[in-house]
Structures are given as C-alpha cells and as structure tokens.
Amino acid sequence: MVARAHVRYIRMSSRKADIVNALIRGKKIGDAFAILRHTPKAASIILEKLLKSAVANAENNHNMDVDKLYVAEAFSTQGPTLKRFRARAMGRGVRILKRTCHITIAVAEKE
C-alpha cells in the first residue's frame, strides 16, 4: 500500500526540485525530515510540507504505522511555463521563461 501527496504549479524548475528529491528518496521518514530541515535549498521547504501531507494521508486514509514508513518515491515533472519579455537594447525584447513544476511524494510501509 502506498500513500501519495501532490503539489502542483510550484514556481520552480523541476531540475531544482529533483536535486532535493534525490536526497530523500528511499530514506526513512525521520531521516528525510532531518535532511530537509538542514538542506539550504528553496525546494526543501516545499518538500517538507509535502512529506508531512503524505505521512498524514498514510496514517489517516490507509491506517499505516508511521514508525515503519519510508519515502518510496519522490519525483517532479515539468509544469506549464510562463513566458515573459524583458526590454533589451535597440528596442528588442528577450523572452524569459518562468518554469513551474509538479512534485509527487509517495510513502510506503517497510516490511
């Protein structure tokens, strides 16, 4: 049994979120929270909230034991990109891509 939590349309590129996802993938819940609290990345704040949500889903919706949980999967996919323009020299404009991502965390019980 796997409990999941999703967050969508985060204003961050999926590559930046995947760096922090790789740190917690496969870890026990307590270790994952410790890693996220001490990681100086913007994605770690979002992932900590998302991990709390996944643990709450496991406990309340699937009746799992919180002490046996581990991060089964953690990944991010690319969301829609906001396109903006910045003024440049000689009347030109340069496109700025403001990327978004969707992040998913799944927790499962260790046998």
C-alpha positions in Angstrom: 0.0 0.0 0.0 1.3 3.4 -1.0 0.1 6.8 0.2 0.8 9.8 -2.0 0.7 13.6 -1.9 1.0 16.0 -4.8 1.7 19.7 -5.1 1.2 21.4 -8.5 2.2 24.6 -10.2 5.2 25.4 -7.9 7.2 28.3 -9.3 10.5 26.5 -9.5 12.1 24.4 -12.3 11.7 20.7 -11.9 15.5 20.2 -12.1 16.0 22.3 -8.9 13.3 20.2 -7.1 14.8 16.9 -8.3 18.1 17.8 -6.6 16.3 17.7 -3.2 14.1 14.8 -4.2 17.2 12.7 -4.8 18.4 13.3 -1.2 15.3 11.9 0.5 14.3 9.1 -2.0 14.4 5.7 -0.2 15.0 7.2 3.3 13.0 6.6 6.5 10.6 9.4 7.4 12.6 10.7 10.3 15.8 10.8 8.3 14.0 12.5 5.4 12.7 15.2 7.7 16.2 15.8 9.2 17.7 16.1 5.7 15.0 18.5 4.6 15.4 20.7 7.6 19.2 21.1 7.1 19.2 21.5 3.3 19.7 25.1 2.2 17.5 24.9 -0.9 14.2 26.6 -1.6 12.7 23.2 -2.6 13.3 21.7 0.8 10.6 23.9 2.5 8.0 22.8 -0.1 9.1 19.2 0.1 8.9 19.2 3.9 5.3 20.3 3.8 4.5 17.8 1.1 6.1 15.0 3.1 4.0 15.9 6.2 0.9 15.7 4.0 1.9 12.2 2.6 2.5 10.9 6.1 -0.8 12.3 7.3 -2.5 10.6 4.3 -0.8 7.3 5.1 -1.9 7.5 8.8 -5.4 8.7 8.3 -6.5 7.3 5.0 -4.6 4.0 4.8 -4.1 3.1 8.5 -0.3 2.7 8.2 2.1 2.7 11.1 4.1 6.0 10.9 7.2 4.4 12.5 7.5 1.9 9.6 7.2 4.5 6.8 9.8 5.4 4.2 9.9 7.5 1.1 9.0 5.1 -1.6 9.2 7.6 -4.5 9.8 11.3 -4.9 9.9 13.0 -8.3 9.0 16.2 -10.0 7.7 16.8 -13.5 7.6 19.9 -15.6 4.5 22.1 -15.4 3.5 24.9 -17.7 6.0 27.6 -18.5 5.1 31.3 -18.1 6.6 33.4 -21.0 7.6 36.9 -20.2 9.6 39.6 -22.1 12.4 41.8 -20.9 13.3 45.0 -22.7 16.8 45.0 -24.2 19.0 47.4 -26.2 17.9 48.9 -29.6 14.1 48.2 -29.0 14.4 44.5 -28.8 12.8 42.1 -26.3 14.2 38.9 -24.9 12.0 36.1 -23.8 12.2 35.0 -20.1 10.9 31.5 -19.2 9.4 31.2 -15.7 9.2 27.5 -15.2 6.8 25.6 -13.0 6.8 22.0 -11.7 4.5 19.4 -10.2 6.0 17.4 -7.3 4.9 14.0 -6.0 5.9 12.1 -2.9 4.8 8.6 -2.1 5.4 6.8 1.2 5.1 3.1 2.0 5.5 0.7 4.9 8.7 -1.3 5.3 8.0 -5.0 5.9 
